[in-house]
Amino acid sequence: MKKMKTLKKNYEFQNVLKKGKFYIGKQITIYITKNREEANQFGIAISKKTCNAVKRNFIKRKIRENYRLIQNKLAKGYNIVFLWNKKEPIENANFHIIREDMHKSFQKAGILIQ
C-alpha cells in the first residue's frame, strides 16, 4: 500500500488555513492551497472541544478512508486540510455524506479529474 503524504507541523496547517480557499460541506470543510511538489499533502484537524479522543479518531478514519479512495482522481500539487463542522453532532458522522462533501468540494475547486 502506498504511503500518503500528510501535513504534520502547526505552521503547515496555519499556512493552508490562512492562504487557502475553503469549501463548506454538510459535515466537513476543506481548505486547499497549491504547493511546489508533485504530490498532494493532506491533514485532518478536529477540535478537542468537539468530543473525546475515541470519537475524534473515528471521524479521522472515515475522512482518511474517503480521501484514500478519491486521491487518484485528484490533480497533483495541492495541500488539503479537512476540518470537522463543530455544529454537526458526532453521532451523525456518515461515510457516504463525507464522501459526497469531498466530491462536491473538489469539483468546485476544479482539482477533481474525471
FIVONU-107377 format. One line per field, with one value per atom (N, C-alpha, C, O): residue number from 1; residue in three letters; atom name; x, y, z. Coordinates in pm, 1 decimal, decimal comma, always signed. Layout:
num: c(NUM:...);
residu: c(ALA:...);
atome: c(CA:...);
px: c(X:...);
py: c(Y:...);
pz: c(Z:...);
***
This chain:
num: c(1:1:1:1:2:2:2:2:3:3:3:3:4:4:4:4:5:5:5:5:6:6:6:6:7:7:7:7:8:8:8:8:9:9:9:9:10:10:10:10:11:11:11:11:12:12:12:12:13:13:13:13:14:14:14:14:15:15:15:15:16:16:16:16:17:17:17:17:18:18:18:18:19:19:19:19:20:20:20:20:21:21:21:21:22:22:22:22:23:23:23:23:24:24:24:24:25:25:25:25:26:26:26:26:27:27:27:27:28:28:28:28:29:29:29:29:30:30:30:30:31:31:31:31:32:32:32:32:33:33:33:33:34:34:34:34:35:35:35:35:36:36:36:36:37:37:37:37:38:38:38:38:39:39:39:39:40:40:40:40:41:41:41:41:42:42:42:42:43:43:43:43:44:44:44:44:45:45:45:45:46:46:46:46:47:47:47:47:48:48:48:48:49:49:49:49:50:50:50:50:51:51:51:51:52:52:52:52:53:53:53:53:54:54:54:54:55:55:55:55:56:56:56:56:57:57:57:57:58:58:58:58:59:59:59:59:60:60:60:60:61:61:61:61:62:62:62:62:63:63:63:63:64:64:64:64:65:65:65:65:66:66:66:66:67:67:67:67:68:68:68:68:69:69:69:69:70:70:70:70:71:71:71:71:72:72:72:72:73:73:73:73:74:74:74:74:75:75:75:75:76:76:76:76:77:77:77:77:78:78:78:78:79:79:79:79:80:80:80:80:81:81:81:81:82:82:82:82:83:83:83:83:84:84:84:84:85:85:85:85:86:86:86:86:87:87:87:87:88:88:88:88:89:89:89:89:90:90:90:90:91:91:91:91:92:92:92:92:93:93:93:93:94:94:94:94:95:95:95:95:96:96:96:96:97:97:97:97:98:98:98:98:99:99:99:99:100:100:100:100:101:101:101:101:102:102:102:102:103:103:103:103:104:104:104:104:105:105:105:105:106:106:106:106:107:107:107:107:108:108:108:108:109:109:109:109:110:110:110:110:111:111:111:111:112:112:112:112:113:113:113:113:114:114:114:114);
residu: c(MET:MET:MET:MET:LYS:LYS:LYS:LYS:LYS:LYS:LYS:LYS:MET:MET:MET:MET:LYS:LYS:LYS:LYS:THR:THR:THR:THR:LEU:LEU:LEU:LEU:LYS:LYS:LYS:LYS:LYS:LYS:LYS:LYS:ASN:ASN:ASN:ASN:TYR:TYR:TYR:TYR:GLU:GLU:GLU:GLU:PHE:PHE:PHE:PHE:GLN:GLN:GLN:GLN:ASN:ASN:ASN:ASN:VAL:VAL:VAL:VAL:LEU:LEU:LEU:LEU:LYS:LYS:LYS:LYS:LYS:LYS:LYS:LYS:GLY:GLY:GLY:GLY:LYS:LYS:LYS:LYS:PHE:PHE:PHE:PHE:TYR:TYR:TYR:TYR:ILE:ILE:ILE:ILE:GLY:GLY:GLY:GLY:LYS:LYS:LYS:LYS:GLN:GLN:GLN:GLN:ILE:ILE:ILE:ILE:THR:THR:THR:THR:ILE:ILE:ILE:ILE:TYR:TYR:TYR:TYR:ILE:ILE:ILE:ILE:THR:THR:THR:THR:LYS:LYS:LYS:LYS:ASN:ASN:ASN:ASN:ARG:ARG:ARG:ARG:GLU:GLU:GLU:GLU:GLU:GLU:GLU:GLU:ALA:ALA:ALA:ALA:ASN:ASN:ASN:ASN:GLN:GLN:GLN:GLN:PHE:PHE:PHE:PHE:GLY:GLY:GLY:GLY:ILE:ILE:ILE:ILE:ALA:ALA:ALA:ALA:ILE:ILE:ILE:ILE:SER:SER:SER:SER:LYS:LYS:LYS:LYS:LYS:LYS:LYS:LYS:THR:THR:THR:THR:CYS:CYS:CYS:CYS:ASN:ASN:ASN:ASN:ALA:ALA:ALA:ALA:VAL:VAL:VAL:VAL:LYS:LYS:LYS:LYS:ARG:ARG:ARG:ARG:ASN:ASN:ASN:ASN:PHE:PHE:PHE:PHE:ILE:ILE:ILE:ILE:LYS:LYS:LYS:LYS:ARG:ARG:ARG:ARG:LYS:LYS:LYS:LYS:ILE:ILE:ILE:ILE:ARG:ARG:ARG:ARG:GLU:GLU:GLU:GLU:ASN:ASN:ASN:ASN:TYR:TYR:TYR:TYR:ARG:ARG:ARG:ARG:LEU:LEU:LEU:LEU:ILE:ILE:ILE:ILE:GLN:GLN:GLN:GLN:ASN:ASN:ASN:ASN:LYS:LYS:LYS:LYS:LEU:LEU:LEU:LEU:ALA:ALA:ALA:ALA:LYS:LYS:LYS:LYS:GLY:GLY:GLY:GLY:TYR:TYR:TYR:TYR:ASN:ASN:ASN:ASN:ILE:ILE:ILE:ILE:VAL:VAL:VAL:VAL:PHE:PHE:PHE:PHE:LEU:LEU:LEU:LEU:TRP:TRP:TRP:TRP:ASN:ASN:ASN:ASN:LYS:LYS:LYS:LYS:LYS:LYS:LYS:LYS:GLU:GLU:GLU:GLU:PRO:PRO:PRO:PRO:ILE:ILE:ILE:ILE:GLU:GLU:GLU:GLU:ASN:ASN:ASN:ASN:ALA:ALA:ALA:ALA:ASN:ASN:ASN:ASN:PHE:PHE:PHE:PHE:HIS:HIS:HIS:HIS:ILE:ILE:ILE:ILE:ILE:ILE:ILE:ILE:ARG:ARG:ARG:ARG:GLU:GLU:GLU:GLU:ASP:ASP:ASP:ASP:MET:MET:MET:MET:HIS:HIS:HIS:HIS:LYS:LYS:LYS:LYS:SER:SER:SER:SER:PHE:PHE:PHE:PHE:GLN:GLN:GLN:GLN:LYS:LYS:LYS:LYS:ALA:ALA:ALA:ALA:GLY:GLY:GLY:GLY:ILE:ILE:ILE:ILE:LEU:LEU:LEU:LEU:ILE:ILE:ILE:ILE:GLN:GLN:GLN:GLN);
atome: c(N:CA:C:O:N:CA:C:O:N:CA:C:O:N:CA:C:O:N:CA:C:O:N:CA:C:O:N:CA:C:O:N:CA:C:O:N:CA:C:O:N:CA:C:O:N:CA:C:O:N:CA:C:O:N:CA:C:O:N:CA:C:O:N:CA:C:O:N:CA:C:O:N:CA:C:O:N:CA:C:O:N:CA:C:O:N:CA:C:O:N:CA:C:O:N:CA:C:O:N:CA:C:O:N:CA:C:O:N:CA:C:O:N:CA:C:O:N:CA:C:O:N:CA:C:O:N:CA:C:O:N:CA:C:O:N:CA:C:O:N:CA:C:O:N:CA:C:O:N:CA:C:O:N:CA:C:O:N:CA:C:O:N:CA:C:O:N:CA:C:O:N:CA:C:O:N:CA:C:O:N:CA:C:O:N:CA:C:O:N:CA:C:O:N:CA:C:O:N:CA:C:O:N:CA:C:O:N:CA:C:O:N:CA:C:O:N:CA:C:O:N:CA:C:O:N:CA:C:O:N:CA:C:O:N:CA:C:O:N:CA:C:O:N:CA:C:O:N:CA:C:O:N:CA:C:O:N:CA:C:O:N:CA:C:O:N:CA:C:O:N:CA:C:O:N:CA:C:O:N:CA:C:O:N:CA:C:O:N:CA:C:O:N:CA:C:O:N:CA:C:O:N:CA:C:O:N:CA:C:O:N:CA:C:O:N:CA:C:O:N:CA:C:O:N:CA:C:O:N:CA:C:O:N:CA:C:O:N:CA:C:O:N:CA:C:O:N:CA:C:O:N:CA:C:O:N:CA:C:O:N:CA:C:O:N:CA:C:O:N:CA:C:O:N:CA:C:O:N:CA:C:O:N:CA:C:O:N:CA:C:O:N:CA:C:O:N:CA:C:O:N:CA:C:O:N:CA:C:O:N:CA:C:O:N:CA:C:O:N:CA:C:O:N:CA:C:O:N:CA:C:O:N:CA:C:O:N:CA:C:O:N:CA:C:O:N:CA:C:O:N:CA:C:O:N:CA:C:O:N:CA:C:O:N:CA:C:O:N:CA:C:O:N:CA:C:O:N:CA:C:O:N:CA:C:O:N:CA:C:O:N:CA:C:O:N:CA:C:O:N:CA:C:O:N:CA:C:O:N:CA:C:O);
px: c(+83,1:+0,0:+88,8:+187,1:+52,9:+128,9:+105,9:-7,7:+213,8:+202,5:+154,6:+201,8:+60,2:+7,2:+89,4:+127,4:+116,7:+189,9:+93,2:-14,5:+133,7:+45,4:+113,4:+236,2:+32,5:+80,6:+92,1:-0,8:+205,8:+227,1:+252,0:+211,5:+317,3:+356,9:+245,4:+166,6:+241,3:+140,2:+148,6:+45,6:+271,1:+284,8:+234,9:+190,4:+241,8:+188,5:+35,7:-22,0:-27,9:-173,4:-212,6:-305,4:-141,6:-173,9:-160,3:-240,7:-59,2:-38,2:-157,8:-205,9:-204,7:-319,1:-445,7:-524,2:-467,0:-588,2:-593,2:-701,2:-477,0:-474,3:-481,9:-553,1:-409,5:-396,8:-485,9:-499,5:-546,4:-621,7:-764,9:-823,5:-819,6:-961,9:-1035,0:-982,6:-1156,6:-1229,6:-1362,8:-1424,0:-1405,0:-1529,3:-1602,4:-1548,3:-1726,3:-1801,7:-1902,2:-1979,1:-1900,7:-1997,2:-2086,4:-2082,3:-2167,0:-2256,9:-2179,9:-2212,3:-2078,5:-2006,9:-1861,1:-1803,3:-1799,8:-1659,5:-1639,8:-1716,4:-1534,7:-1489,7:-1351,0:-1268,7:-1324,9:-1197,8:-1125,9:-1183,5:-1000,6:-914,2:-809,8:-751,9:-785,7:-694,3:-600,8:-645,0:-469,7:-370,7:-277,4:-266,7:-210,6:-111,1:+17,4:+47,2:+93,2:+226,4:+325,2:+284,5:+451,0:+553,9:+601,2:+708,7:+522,9:+563,1:+480,6:+385,4:+517,5:+448,1:+340,5:+284,3:+312,8:+214,2:+125,8:+161,7:+10,4:-80,2:-42,3:-0,7:-57,6:-40,0:-171,0:-236,4:-209,3:-334,7:-318,1:-226,2:-409,6:-411,6:-555,6:-644,6:-577,3:-710,7:-702,8:-615,6:-794,8:-796,9:-937,9:-1034,4:-947,5:-1075,1:-1050,7:-960,5:-1129,6:-1111,6:-1134,6:-1221,3:-1055,6:-1074,5:-1206,4:-1260,4:-1258,2:-1384,4:-1502,8:-1609,8:-1484,0:-1592,1:-1631,6:-1749,8:-1532,3:-1561,2:-1433,4:-1327,9:-1443,8:-1326,3:-1239,3:-1276,8:-1124,3:-1025,6:-1078,7:-1047,7:-1157,4:-1209,4:-1297,0:-1284,1:-1384,9:-1474,6:-1399,8:-1431,9:-1298,6:-1218,0:-1145,6:-1142,4:-1088,0:-1018,5:-1115,0:-1078,3:-1235,8:-1340,6:-1368,3:-1377,9:-1380,8:-1405,3:-1283,2:-1297,6:-1164,0:-1041,4:-1029,4:-987,9:-1065,1:-1059,3:-1153,0:-1117,2:-1272,6:-1369,2:-1317,6:-1327,9:-1262,5:-1209,5:-1090,4:-1080,9:-998,8:-878,7:-914,3:-854,1:-1010,5:-1050,6:-1117,0:-1090,6:-1201,8:-1263,5:-1158,5:-1166,1:-1060,6:-953,3:-873,6:-837,9:-845,4:-769,3:-839,7:-775,2:-972,9:-1050,0:-1054,7:-1067,1:-1045,2:-1060,2:-927,3:-924,9:-816,5:-690,5:-635,3:-566,6:-662,8:-613,0:-686,1:-637,8:-801,5:-880,0:-852,3:-916,5:-756,3:-726,3:-601,9:-509,3:-601,2:-482,0:-372,0:-401,2:-247,4:-134,1:-85,2:-104,4:-21,9:+40,9:-42,6:-38,4:-119,1:-204,8:-185,6:-156,8:-202,2:-212,8:-360,7:-429,5:-408,9:-551,3:-566,9:-501,6:-654,1:-683,5:-833,5:-914,7:-869,1:-1008,3:-1041,0:-968,1:-1150,7:-1198,1:-1338,0:-1419,4:-1365,7:-1498,9:-1586,8:-1542,7:-1711,1:-1806,9:-1849,8:-1911,7:-1817,6:-1844,6:-1993,4:-2032,0:-2076,1:-2220,0:-2284,6:-2396,5:-2215,9:-2268,1:-2236,7:-2120,3:-2338,0:-2311,9:-2227,9:-2240,8:-2143,5:-2055,6:-2136,6:-2094,7:-2250,7:-2334,0:-2383,3:-2418,1:-2386,6:-2432,7:-2320,0:-2342,6:-2198,8:-2085,7:-2117,7:-2138,5:-2120,8:-2161,3:-2058,6:-2023,7:-2011,0:-1911,6:-1957,1:-1878,1:-2081,8:-2132,6:-2150,9:-2128,9:-2190,9:-2205,4:-2067,7:-2051,8:-1968,8:-1832,7:-1779,8:-1716,5:-1804,6:-1761,2:-1828,1:-1764,0:-1955,8:-2030,2:-1975,0:-1958,8:-1946,1:-1887,6:-1753,2:-1726,6:-1668,4:-1537,6:-1552,4:-1486,9:-1638,3:-1657,2:-1703,5:-1648,6:-1803,4:-1856,1:-1751,4:-1736,6:-1678,5:-1578,6:-1463,7:-1419,6:-1415,8:-1306,8:-1352,0:-1272,7:-1477,6:-1531,8:-1536,1:-1496,0:-1584,2:-1590,1:-1450,6:-1430,9:-1353,5:-1215,3:-1150,6:-1050,5:-1204,0:-1150,1:-1029,9:-952,7:-1012,9:-899,0:-940,9:-856,2:-1069,0:-1117,0:-1108,1:-1167,8:-1033,9:-1017,4:-1110,5:-1104,6:-1195,0:-1291,5:-1229,2:-1296,2);
py: c(-117,0:+0,0:+124,9:+132,3:+222,1:+343,2:+437,9:+457,3:+496,4:+586,9:+724,7:+777,4:+781,3:+913,7:+1019,6:+1001,3:+1130,1:+1240,5:+1324,1:+1361,6:+1352,4:+1426,9:+1554,3:+1563,4:+1651,7:+1772,8:+1740,5:+1685,6:+1774,3:+1738,9:+1859,4:+1859,8:+1959,3:+2074,4:+2179,3:+2195,3:+2249,4:+2352,0:+2461,3:+2507,0:+2503,9:+2610,7:+2567,5:+2651,5:+2437,3:+2388,1:+2401,8:+2446,7:+2363,1:+2378,0:+2525,5:+2562,4:+2610,1:+2752,7:+2817,3:+2903,1:+2776,6:+2829,4:+2797,6:+2884,5:+2675,0:+2634,2:+2704,9:+2750,8:+2714,4:+2776,2:+2926,7:+2982,1:+2993,4:+3138,0:+3172,2:+3264,9:+3098,4:+3134,5:+3053,7:+3087,7:+2947,6:+2857,4:+2900,1:+2976,8:+2848,1:+2865,4:+2755,7:+2645,7:+2786,1:+2686,6:+2653,2:+2736,0:+2530,8:+2478,1:+2408,2:+2318,0:+2450,7:+2400,9:+2295,7:+2317,1:+2181,8:+2075,7:+2060,0:+2141,8:+1954,7:+1929,8:+1894,3:+1942,9:+1810,1:+1762,1:+1806,1:+1812,0:+1837,3:+1877,8:+2005,9:+2037,3:+2078,6:+2195,3:+2162,2:+2105,7:+2197,6:+2164,4:+2293,1:+2378,3:+2306,6:+2418,2:+2364,0:+2257,8:+2438,4:+2391,0:+2503,8:+2615,8:+2473,2:+2563,7:+2484,9:+2362,7:+2556,7:+2493,5:+2471,9:+2547,0:+2368,1:+2350,6:+2332,8:+2329,5:+2321,8:+2314,1:+2171,5:+2150,0:+2076,2:+1936,3:+1866,5:+1923,3:+1745,2:+1665,1:+1576,0:+1489,3:+1598,2:+1514,2:+1599,9:+1711,8:+1546,0:+1613,0:+1577,4:+1465,3:+1675,4:+1652,2:+1688,9:+1785,8:+1610,9:+1641,1:+1632,5:+1568,4:+1698,8:+1696,6:+1700,9:+1749,3:+1649,9:+1646,9:+1716,0:+1685,2:+1809,9:+1881,1:+1876,1:+1918,9:+1822,9:+1817,8:+1871,6:+1825,3:+1967,9:+2034,4:+1938,3:+1851,2:+1955,7:+1875,7:+1908,9:+1827,3:+2029,0:+2070,1:+1995,0:+1988,4:+1939,1:+1869,8:+1741,2:+1716,2:+1660,0:+1529,4:+1470,6:+1534,0:+1348,2:+1283,0:+1219,3:+1219,0:+1165,9:+1115,1:+998,2:+987,8:+911,4:+794,5:+838,4:+786,5:+933,2:+980,5:+1061,6:+1053,4:+1141,2:+1216,2:+1120,6:+1143,2:+1014,7:+916,7:+843,0:+807,7:+820,0:+757,3:+843,2:+792,0:+974,0:+1064,9:+1070,7:+1070,2:+1076,3:+1080,9:+958,5:+970,3:+841,2:+719,3:+728,9:+689,4:+781,1:+797,0:+894,5:+867,9:+1006,9:+1106,4:+1050,0:+1065,9:+983,8:+926,9:+822,1:+818,8:+737,5:+633,1:+693,8:+649,7:+793,2:+860,1:+927,8:+922,3:+991,4:+1055,0:+950,9:+973,4:+837,8:+731,1:+684,0:+657,5:+673,7:+626,8:+728,3:+690,1:+856,4:+959,7:+1021,4:+1095,3:+992,8:+1062,3:+1040,5:+1128,4:+927,9:+903,1:+986,1:+999,7:+1042,0:+1123,5:+1272,3:+1354,3:+1308,5:+1449,2:+1493,8:+1415,6:+1621,7:+1681,1:+1686,4:+1692,9:+1683,5:+1680,4:+1821,0:+1914,2:+1834,6:+1960,5:+2048,1:+2170,5:+1989,3:+2066,8:+2024,9:+1908,9:+2121,9:+2094,5:+2101,6:+2196,6:+2002,3:+1992,3:+1971,0:+1884,6:+2050,6:+2033,7:+2011,2:+2086,1:+1907,8:+1874,6:+1916,0:+1881,7:+1990,1:+2029,1:+1973,3:+1972,7:+1926,3:+1876,9:+1995,3:+2085,3:+1995,8:+2100,7:+2083,8:+1983,3:+2180,6:+2171,3:+2161,5:+2100,2:+2221,1:+2221,1:+2086,2:+2059,8:+2002,2:+1870,5:+1771,0:+1755,7:+1703,0:+1603,4:+1485,7:+1444,5:+1434,4:+1323,6:+1200,0:+1121,8:+1181,8:+1064,4:+1062,1:+955,9:+1178,1:+1185,8:+1165,2:+1175,5:+1136,4:+1115,0:+996,2:+883,8:+1024,5:+923,3:+916,6:+1018,8:+797,3:+773,9:+831,2:+894,9:+809,6:+849,9:+1001,6:+1059,3:+1065,8:+1211,7:+1277,0:+1375,6:+1223,2:+1275,9:+1260,0:+1351,5:+1145,8:+1123,6:+1223,8:+1278,0:+1247,7:+1343,5:+1485,2:+1558,3:+1523,9:+1655,4:+1671,5:+1775,4:+1568,5:+1573,5:+1586,9:+1670,0:+1505,0:+1504,7:+1642,7:+1696,4:+1699,6:+1831,2:+1940,6:+2027,6:+1936,5:+2039,2:+2033,7:+2137,3:+1913,6:+1900,6:+1939,3:+1991,3:+1914,5:+1956,5:+2108,7:+2166,5:+2173,8:+2320,3:+2380,4:+2482,1:+2316,5:+2366,1:+2342,6:+2406,9:+2254,0:+2226,6:+2133,7:+2132,2:+2056,6:+1964,5:+1818,7:+1729,5:+1794,0:+1658,3:+1626,8:+1696,1:+1522,8:+1482,0:+1365,5:+1263,7:+1379,5:+1273,7:+1166,6:+1069,9);
pz: c(+0,0:+0,0:+0,0:+73,6:-83,0:-98,9:+18,8:+62,3:+70,0:+184,6:+137,4:+36,7:+212,6:+180,6:+252,4:+368,0:+184,4:+246,3:+329,4:+283,0:+453,0:+542,6:+591,4:+594,8:+628,6:+694,1:+842,4:+901,7:+902,6:+1042,3:+1132,5:+1248,7:+1080,0:+1161,1:+1168,2:+1075,0:+1280,6:+1301,7:+1194,9:+1145,4:+1158,7:+1060,4:+922,4:+844,1:+891,5:+763,9:+762,0:+663,0:+871,1:+882,6:+876,4:+804,3:+952,1:+955,9:+818,6:+782,1:+742,4:+608,0:+518,0:+445,3:+522,9:+440,7:+487,1:+404,2:+617,8:+670,2:+643,1:+622,5:+642,9:+618,6:+470,6:+431,8:+388,1:+246,7:+153,2:+35,7:+204,4:+117,8:+93,4:+169,8:-15,4:-42,2:+33,4:+50,8:+78,4:+156,0:+90,0:+22,4:+111,6:+56,4:+169,9:+233,9:+194,4:+309,1:+265,0:+171,4:+333,6:+309,8:+431,7:+523,7:+432,1:+544,8:+671,1:+779,6:+657,6:+776,1:+780,9:+889,4:+666,8:+667,6:+587,3:+496,3:+623,9:+549,2:+496,9:+568,9:+371,3:+307,6:+267,4:+199,8:+308,9:+269,0:+172,0:+195,1:+62,1:-42,1:-84,2:-109,6:-91,6:-149,0:-239,7:-229,3:-328,3:-415,0:-335,1:-242,3:-372,5:-316,2:-431,9:-548,0:-401,5:-505,6:-529,8:-585,8:-488,7:-502,6:-609,6:-663,1:-639,4:-739,8:-678,1:-745,1:-550,9:-481,7:-392,7:-356,3:-358,5:-265,5:-122,6:-93,5:-34,2:+108,0:+175,3:+136,8:+276,3:+343,5:+494,4:+545,6:+564,0:+708,9:+756,9:+686,9:+876,9:+935,9:+1071,6:+1152,8:+1095,7:+1223,0:+1280,8:+1217,5:+1402,5:+1473,3:+1613,7:+1683,5:+1654,3:+1783,0:+1899,7:+1893,8:+2005,1:+2126,5:+2194,9:+2269,5:+2169,6:+2230,3:+2169,9:+2230,5:+2052,4:+1982,8:+2054,9:+2078,2:+2089,9:+2150,7:+2208,1:+2205,4:+2260,4:+2317,9:+2208,4:+2091,2:+2247,1:+2152,1:+2068,8:+1950,1:+2129,4:+2058,4:+1941,0:+1830,1:+1966,1:+1861,0:+1755,5:+1637,0:+1798,6:+1701,0:+1606,8:+1485,8:+1661,3:+1577,5:+1485,1:+1373,0:+1530,2:+1448,5:+1323,8:+1212,3:+1345,6:+1233,6:+1141,6:+1019,4:+1199,7:+1119,1:+1029,6:+914,3:+1080,9:+999,6:+880,2:+769,2:+902,7:+792,7:+687,0:+567,2:+731,2:+637,4:+562,4:+440,7:+633,6:+570,7:+466,0:+358,7:+496,1:+400,5:+277,6:+165,8:+296,0:+182,2:+95,2:-27,6:+158,6:+82,2:+5,3:-110,3:+67,8:+1,3:-125,2:-226,6:-119,1:-234,4:-347,7:-464,1:-315,7:-418,3:-463,1:-561,5:-393,1:-419,4:-560,2:-612,4:-622,4:-758,0:-862,3:-974,7:-827,5:-919,6:-903,9:-969,4:-816,8:-790,5:-865,9:-887,7:-905,8:-965,8:-859,9:-740,5:-902,2:-809,9:-778,3:-856,4:-662,8:-625,5:-534,5:-547,3:-442,2:-352,5:-207,5:-178,0:-117,1:+25,9:+61,0:+23,5:+132,1:+163,3:+313,9:+372,3:+376,0:+518,5:+534,2:+479,8:+608,7:+637,2:+779,8:+872,9:+797,4:+930,0:+950,2:+857,8:+1071,4:+1104,4:+1141,8:+1213,2:+1094,1:+1127,4:+1273,2:+1308,1:+1357,7:+1501,4:+1533,2:+1632,7:+1449,6:+1475,4:+1445,4:+1489,3:+1372,1:+1335,4:+1447,3:+1484,2:+1502,2:+1607,6:+1555,2:+1439,9:+1641,5:+1604,6:+1567,8:+1482,4:+1630,4:+1604,2:+1459,2:+1407,5:+1393,6:+1254,7:+1154,2:+1033,6:+1202,0:+1111,1:+1019,9:+1065,7:+890,3:+793,7:+681,2:+622,1:+652,2:+547,9:+414,1:+344,3:+377,8:+246,6:+236,1:+129,7:+345,4:+342,9:+331,8:+259,8:+402,0:+393,3:+250,7:+198,0:+188,3:+50,1:-43,7:-133,8:-22,0:-104,2:-86,6:-184,3:+38,2:+65,4:-5,1:-65,6:+2,7:-63,1:-213,9:-276,8:-270,6:-415,0:-463,1:-559,3:-397,2:-436,8:-418,6:-504,5:-306,9:-279,8:-380,6:-430,5:-410,1:-506,2:-646,8:-725,2:-678,8:-808,3:-816,5:-917,6:-711,3:-708,7:-719,8:-786,2:-653,9:-656,4:-792,6:-824,2:-872,3:-1004,1:-1003,7:-1099,6:-897,5:-893,5:-910,6:-908,2:-927,6:-949,8:-1098,7:-1181,2:-1132,4:-1271,1:-1298,4:-1229,5:-1396,9:-1428,7:-1515,9:-1552,3);
***
